[in-house]
Amino acid sequence: MCTTEVSNKTVEHKKSFAAVVYIPSNGQSSQYAIPMHENQYHLGPKSLDKQRKVGKQVGRKFITRAMDGHMDDIRGIIQREAKI
């Protein structure tokens, strides 16, 4: 997936904030990014090679795993954007 296609924005609600992840519908990764994140996705040879090379799980819930692994960074972004 081309990671430069993925962007984010912090959105303010009445009593909370939300981190929104955008994947453009016309982007190279749009055909598989959401299905890979949401569904049981069968990894192709390149994904399996990457998984072996980096020693980390790839595929399903990749957005959630990335967020879980960087909570301090995300908290800092929200604080900057919300000017807390």
Number of C-alpha atoms within 10 A of each C-alpha: 12 10 8 8 14 15 11 10 13 17 13 13 8 5 5 7 12 11 14 10 12 11 17 12 9 9 14 13 16 16 11 12 20 15 14 18 17 14 11 11 13 11 14 9 9 9 15 14 13 13 15 12 9 9 9 8 14 18 21 19 18 16 15 10 14 10 13 11 10 10 11 11 11 15 11 12 15 19 12 11 13 12 7 7
